[in-house]
Amino acid sequence: QVQLVESGGGLVQPGGSLRLSCAASGSISGIYTLGWYRQPPGKERELVAAITSGGDANYADSVKGRFTISRDYGKNTVYLQMNSLKPEDTAVYYCGLRIFMPRALEVWGQGTLVTVSS
């Protein structure tokens, strides 16, 4: 079974940048999305950005133009480059793999905390 391990969270000032990494162990195939989700304090988990198995990237409106998702297929790693960070970006960020075919399956990382504060 695929396992996901995130890294790269931390404390950053408003306007700063961070890059999150998610390393996947095992092969990923089928129809799926691989990406980043976040859960702000007291709120529900939400999609930040994801890459489909076809290679398309999707972003939440709140991060468009500031965040960039990318994937290194050789390293089986997905990244989230976060620029122009705002206090409202503070959350636990999770890497998530959602497989739709051949059978439905979800795999989540343990999460990494991003705090944007002066």
TILOKOL-417108 format. One record per residue: residue in one letter; x, y, z of N, C-alpha, C, O in turn. Coordinates in Angstrom, 2 decimals. Atoms other than C-alpha are relative to their C-alpha. Layout:
residues N
PT residuo  n_east n_north    n_up ca_east ca_north   ca_up  c_east c_north    c_up  o_east o_north    o_up
PT       a       X       Y       Z       X        Y       Z       X       Y       Z       X       Y       Z
...
***
This chain:
residues 118
PT residuo  n_east n_north    n_up ca_east ca_north   ca_up  c_east c_north    c_up  o_east o_north    o_up
PT       q    0.84   -1.19    0.00    0.00     0.00    0.00    0.88    1.24    0.00    1.94    1.28    0.63
PT       v   -0.73   -1.25    0.08    1.15     3.50   -0.81   -0.03    0.72    1.35   -1.07    0.75    2.01
PT       q   -0.08   -0.86   -1.18    2.32     5.64    2.11    0.52    1.36   -0.42    1.35    1.48   -1.32
PT       l   -0.38   -1.38    0.33    2.73     9.41    2.04    0.64    0.64    1.23    0.14    0.52    2.34
PT       v   -0.71   -0.67   -1.10    5.21    11.39    4.15    0.26    1.44   -0.40    0.96    1.71   -1.38
PT       e   -0.17   -1.42    0.29    5.07    15.19    4.25    1.18    0.56    0.77    1.59    0.03    1.80
PT       s   -1.03   -0.76   -0.71    7.81    17.61    5.20   -0.03    1.43   -0.51   -0.57    1.72   -1.58
PT       g   -0.18   -1.37    0.47    8.57    21.30    4.99   -0.84    1.05    0.70   -0.71    2.23    0.39
PT       g    0.80   -0.99   -0.69    6.08    22.96    7.32    0.85    0.80    0.97    2.03    0.52    1.18
PT       g   -0.71   -0.83   -0.97    7.02    25.60    9.86   -0.66    1.34    0.19   -1.79    1.56   -0.23
PT       l    0.47   -1.36   -0.28    6.63    29.19   10.98    0.61    0.95   -1.03    1.81    0.92   -1.28
PT       v   -0.46   -0.96    0.98    6.86    31.93    8.39   -0.75    1.31    0.18   -1.90    1.31    0.61
PT       q    0.66   -1.30   -0.12    6.09    35.64    8.37   -0.92    0.24   -1.19   -0.71   -0.33   -2.27
PT       p    0.86   -0.36    1.15    3.31    37.07    6.21    0.84    0.54   -1.16    1.76    1.33   -0.98
PT       g   -0.76   -0.38    1.19    4.55    37.52    2.67    1.12   -0.94   -0.33    1.72   -0.85   -1.40
PT       g   -1.09    0.93    0.21    7.07    34.74    3.04   -0.40   -1.20   -0.84   -1.51   -1.29   -1.35
PT       s    0.20    1.19    0.83    7.43    31.42    1.25    0.40   -1.26    0.75    1.25   -1.24    1.64
PT       l   -0.35    1.34   -0.49    7.56    27.73    2.10   -0.23   -0.98   -1.13   -1.05   -0.75   -2.02
PT       r    0.24    1.08    0.94    7.84    24.57    0.07   -0.25   -1.27    0.78    0.57   -1.69    1.60
PT       l    0.34    1.28   -0.61    6.11    21.41    1.20    0.33   -1.13   -0.98    0.21   -0.98   -2.19
PT       s   -0.30    1.18    0.80    7.17    17.98   -0.01   -0.81   -1.18    0.51   -1.08   -1.30    1.70
PT       c    0.73    1.22   -0.35    5.24    14.72   -0.06    0.61   -1.13   -0.80    0.48   -1.21   -2.02
PT       a   -0.63    1.14    0.64    7.16    11.55   -0.77   -0.92   -1.21    0.11   -1.40   -1.55    1.19
PT       a    0.87    1.18    0.04    5.13     8.53   -1.84    0.84   -1.25   -0.15    1.73   -1.33   -1.00
PT       s   -0.66    1.30    0.13    6.34     5.00   -1.27   -0.95   -0.92   -0.75   -2.15   -0.95   -0.46
PT       g    0.85    0.88    0.79    5.06     2.45   -3.74   -0.47    0.68   -1.27   -0.41    1.90   -1.40
PT       s    0.43   -0.54    1.29    3.71     2.87   -7.23   -1.45    0.45    0.05   -2.28   -0.12    0.76
PT       i    1.35   -0.56    0.08    0.64     4.92   -8.03   -0.49   -0.16   -1.43    0.19    0.25   -2.37
PT       s    0.52    0.21    1.34   -1.53     3.95  -10.97   -1.52    0.12    0.02   -2.14    0.25    1.07
PT       g    1.45   -0.12    0.12   -5.07     4.14  -12.25   -0.42    1.43   -0.22    0.37    2.26   -0.69
PT       i    0.55   -1.36    0.09   -7.26     7.23  -12.21   -0.01    0.57    1.41   -0.65    0.01    2.31
PT       y   -0.18   -0.51   -1.36   -6.40     9.40   -9.24    0.31    1.49   -0.02    0.60    2.08   -1.06
PT       t   -0.55   -1.32   -0.22   -5.60    12.80   -7.85    0.99   -0.10    1.16    0.76   -0.83    2.13
PT       l   -1.02   -0.05   -1.04   -2.53    13.48   -5.75    0.24    1.47    0.31    0.58    2.25   -0.58
PT       g   -0.14   -1.42   -0.27   -2.33    16.73   -3.92    0.04    0.37    1.46    0.32   -0.45    2.33
PT       w   -0.11   -0.58   -1.32   -2.49    18.95   -0.90   -1.37    0.51    0.47   -2.13    1.12   -0.28
PT       y    1.20   -0.47   -0.66   -5.32    19.65    1.48    0.45    0.68    1.29    1.57    0.47    1.76
PT       r   -0.35   -0.65   -1.26   -5.38    21.80    4.60   -1.21    0.08    0.91   -2.36    0.10    0.46
PT       q    1.05   -0.12   -1.00   -7.35    22.05    7.79    0.38    1.13    0.94    1.21    0.94    1.83
PT       p   -0.26   -1.12   -0.92   -7.32    25.47    9.47   -0.58   -0.30    1.37   -1.47   -1.15    1.49
PT       p    0.53    0.24   -1.35   -7.97    25.60   13.23   -1.50    0.19    0.05   -2.01    1.23   -0.35
PT       g    1.44   -0.10   -0.17  -11.62    24.89   13.94   -0.81   -0.13   -1.27   -2.02    0.08   -1.26
PT       k    0.72    0.10    1.27  -12.49    24.31   10.30    0.18   -1.39   -0.61    0.97   -2.20   -0.13
PT       e   -0.09    1.29    0.68  -12.95    21.39    7.94    1.17   -0.01   -0.99    1.67    1.03   -1.42
PT       r   -1.06    0.16    0.98  -10.31    20.00    5.63   -0.49    0.47   -1.37   -1.64    0.22   -1.74
PT       e    0.36   -0.51    1.32  -10.27    21.65    2.21    1.12   -0.25   -0.99    2.29   -0.37   -0.63
PT       l   -0.99    0.18    1.06   -8.55    21.13   -1.10    0.80    1.28   -0.19    0.25    2.38   -0.20
PT       v   -0.88   -1.12    0.33   -5.55    23.38   -1.76    0.39   -0.10   -1.47    0.17    0.83   -2.24
PT       a   -0.43    0.21    1.38   -4.14    21.96   -4.98    0.21   -1.48   -0.23    0.60   -2.21    0.68
PT       a   -0.18    1.41    0.31   -4.02    18.61   -6.73    0.36   -0.17   -1.47    0.01    0.65   -2.32
PT       i   -0.34    0.38    1.36   -2.61    16.97   -9.82   -0.74   -1.29   -0.32   -0.73   -2.23    0.47
PT       t    0.71    1.20    0.40   -4.70    14.45  -11.70    0.96   -0.99   -0.65    2.10   -0.65   -0.99
PT       s   -0.82    1.01    0.66   -3.39    11.22  -13.18    0.29    0.40   -1.44    1.25   -0.09   -2.04
PT       g   -0.24   -0.51    1.35   -3.68    13.01  -16.53    0.99    1.15   -0.05    1.37    1.60   -1.12
PT       g   -1.00   -1.06   -0.04   -1.28    15.69  -15.35   -0.57    1.41    0.16    0.19    2.38    0.17
PT       d    0.59   -1.32   -0.18   -3.75    18.54  -14.89    0.08    0.43    1.46   -0.04   -0.39    2.37
PT       a   -0.08   -0.55   -1.34   -3.38    20.81  -11.87   -1.25    0.83    0.29   -1.72    1.59   -0.55
PT       n    1.17   -0.77   -0.44   -6.32    22.25   -9.94    0.34    0.70    1.31    1.05    0.16    2.15
PT       y   -0.29   -0.82   -1.18   -6.20    24.97   -7.30   -1.28    0.55    0.61   -2.26    0.82   -0.09
PT       a    1.05   -0.75   -0.67   -8.50    26.44   -4.72    0.13    1.47   -0.41    1.24    1.96   -0.61
PT       d   -0.03   -1.41    0.41   -9.47    30.00   -5.65    0.87    0.83    0.94    1.52    1.78    0.51
PT       s   -0.71   -0.80   -0.99   -7.89    31.29   -2.45    1.52   -0.05   -0.15    2.22    0.79    0.41
PT       v   -1.46    0.13    0.12   -4.40    30.14   -3.48    0.49    0.20   -1.43    1.70    0.20   -1.67
PT       k   -0.41   -0.19    1.40   -4.41    30.71   -7.25    0.91    1.22   -0.13    0.64    2.28    0.43
PT       g   -0.96   -1.08    0.19   -1.46    32.82   -8.31    1.04    0.08    1.10    2.04    0.79    0.94
PT       r   -0.96   -0.02   -1.11    0.35    32.22   -4.99    0.65   -1.36    0.22    1.83   -1.44    0.55
PT       f   -0.50    1.35   -0.24    0.75    28.45   -4.72    0.18   -0.72   -1.33   -0.57   -0.49   -2.28
PT       t   -0.23    0.81    1.19    2.16    26.04   -7.30    0.26   -1.44    0.42    1.11   -1.71    1.26
PT       i   -0.20    1.42   -0.25    1.88    22.27   -7.22    0.81   -0.58   -1.15    0.60   -0.23   -2.31
PT       s   -0.81    0.65    1.02    4.42    20.15   -9.05    0.32   -1.42    0.44    0.19   -1.78    1.61
PT       r   -0.26    1.41   -0.30    5.41    16.53   -9.28    1.29   -0.44   -0.67    1.52   -0.16   -1.85
PT       d   -1.21    0.63    0.53    8.74    14.76   -9.73   -0.29   -1.49   -0.08   -0.28   -2.19    0.94
PT       y    0.39    1.39    0.16    7.79    11.38  -11.18    1.17   -0.93    0.34    0.96   -2.03    0.85
PT       g   -1.16    0.84   -0.30   11.33    10.04  -10.81    0.18   -0.23    1.48    0.57   -1.32    1.90
PT       k   -0.13    0.10   -1.45   11.35    10.75   -7.07   -1.32   -0.37    0.66   -1.39   -0.54    1.88
PT       n    1.33    0.32   -0.54    7.65     9.93   -6.68   -0.39    0.98    1.11   -0.89    0.59    2.16
PT       t    0.22   -1.05   -1.00    7.28    13.22   -4.85   -0.83    1.13   -0.61   -0.64    1.50   -1.77
PT       v    0.79   -1.16    0.42    4.77    16.05   -5.09    0.34    1.16    0.93    0.53    0.98    2.13
PT       y   -0.40   -1.18   -0.75    5.60    19.58   -3.99   -1.11    1.05   -0.03   -1.94    1.07   -0.93
PT       l    0.87   -1.16   -0.01    3.64    22.64   -2.99    0.85    1.21    0.34    1.29    1.37    1.48
PT       q   -0.73   -1.24   -0.21    5.45    25.92   -3.42   -1.01    1.07    0.39   -1.93    1.37   -0.37
PT       m    0.93   -0.97   -0.52    3.68    28.54   -1.34    0.70    1.35    0.14    1.66    1.49    0.90
PT       n   -0.56   -1.35   -0.03    4.47    32.21   -1.92   -1.04    0.99    0.50   -2.24    0.69    0.54
PT       s    0.90   -1.06   -0.48    2.98    35.42   -0.56   -0.96   -0.52    1.06   -2.17   -0.28    0.99
PT       l    0.84    0.63   -1.01    1.72    33.57    2.47   -0.72    1.03    0.85   -0.20    2.10    1.14
PT       k    0.87   -0.85   -0.81   -1.08    35.08    4.52   -0.32   -0.71    1.31   -0.25   -1.94    1.38
PT       p    0.38    0.66   -1.26   -2.14    34.47    8.12   -1.13   -1.02   -0.18   -1.17   -2.03    0.53
PT       e    1.10    0.94    0.21   -5.27    32.76    6.80    0.44   -1.30   -0.69   -0.37   -2.21   -0.84
PT       d   -0.54    1.26    0.52   -3.03    30.12    5.19    0.45   -0.94    1.12    0.83   -2.08    0.88
PT       t   -0.39    0.83   -1.14   -2.24    28.85    8.68   -0.92   -1.21    0.10   -2.14   -1.08    0.15
PT       a    0.78    1.23   -0.03   -3.34    25.22    8.85    0.96   -1.19    0.11    2.17   -1.05   -0.04
PT       v   -0.73    1.25    0.18   -2.23    21.63    9.04   -0.21   -0.42   -1.45   -1.34   -0.55   -1.91
PT       y    0.06    0.37    1.41   -1.41    20.63    5.49    0.23   -1.51   -0.14    1.17   -2.08    0.41
PT       y   -0.05    1.45    0.20   -2.03    17.06    4.40    0.23   -0.32   -1.48   -0.35    0.31   -2.36
PT       c   -0.12    0.55    1.33   -0.85    15.21    1.36   -1.04   -1.12   -0.13   -1.17   -1.95    0.76
PT       g    1.06    0.97    0.16   -3.67    13.12   -0.04    0.00   -0.63   -1.38    0.16    0.05   -2.39
PT       l    0.12    0.76    1.25   -3.97    10.43   -2.69   -1.42   -0.56   -0.04   -1.83   -1.31    0.85
PT       r    1.37    0.49    0.14   -7.48     9.73   -3.90   -0.08   -0.77   -1.32   -0.03   -0.19   -2.41
PT       i    0.07    0.87    1.17   -7.75     6.78   -6.26   -1.46   -0.31   -0.31   -2.22   -0.69    0.58
PT       f    1.39    0.24    0.43  -10.98     6.38   -8.24   -0.12   -1.32   -0.76   -1.12   -2.02   -0.62
PT       m   -0.02    1.24    0.76  -10.10     3.49  -10.55    1.40   -0.58    0.07    2.36    0.19    0.00
PT       p    1.02    1.02    0.18   -9.54     0.55  -10.54   -0.95   -0.17    1.19   -2.03   -0.73    1.04
PT       r    0.93    0.07   -1.12  -11.01     0.78   -7.02    0.24    1.21    0.88    1.36    1.72    0.98
PT       a   -0.08   -1.21   -0.82  -11.74     3.64   -4.68    0.88   -0.23    1.22    0.74   -1.23    1.93
PT       l   -0.91    0.10   -1.14   -9.04     4.25   -2.10    0.53    1.39    0.31    0.81    2.17   -0.60
PT       e   -0.60   -1.25   -0.42   -7.78     7.22   -0.10    1.17   -0.30    0.93    1.09   -1.15    1.81
PT       v   -1.18    0.10   -0.84   -4.34     7.54    1.46    0.38    1.41    0.43    0.42    2.32   -0.40
PT       w   -0.35   -1.32   -0.54   -3.31    10.44    3.72    1.33   -0.04    0.72    1.68   -1.04    1.34
PT       g   -1.19   -0.15   -0.79   -0.07    11.64    5.14   -0.35    0.42    1.42   -1.53    0.57    1.75
PT       q    0.23   -0.32   -1.41    0.36    12.56    8.79   -0.26    1.48    0.23   -0.73    1.87    1.30
PT       g    0.24   -1.43   -0.12    0.14    16.29    8.15    1.23    0.76    0.46    2.06    0.23    1.20
PT       t   -1.08   -0.88   -0.43    2.55    19.17    8.59   -0.59    1.38    0.25   -1.38    1.88   -0.54
PT       l    0.59   -1.28   -0.42    1.77    22.44   10.37    0.71    1.16   -0.67    1.94    1.25   -0.66
PT       v   -0.50   -1.25    0.55    2.19    25.73    8.56   -0.63    1.14    0.79   -1.86    1.25    0.86
PT       t    0.48   -1.14   -0.77    1.92    28.85   10.70    0.54    1.27   -0.63    1.75    1.44   -0.77
PT       v   -0.39   -1.28    0.60    1.93    32.29    9.09   -0.33    1.08    1.02   -1.49    1.38    1.28
PT       s    0.19   -0.98   -1.07    2.45    34.93   11.73    1.24    0.86    0.13    2.36    0.42   -0.12
PT       s   -1.11   -0.90   -0.25    4.57    37.93   12.51    0.38   -0.02    1.48    1.31    0.68    1.89
***
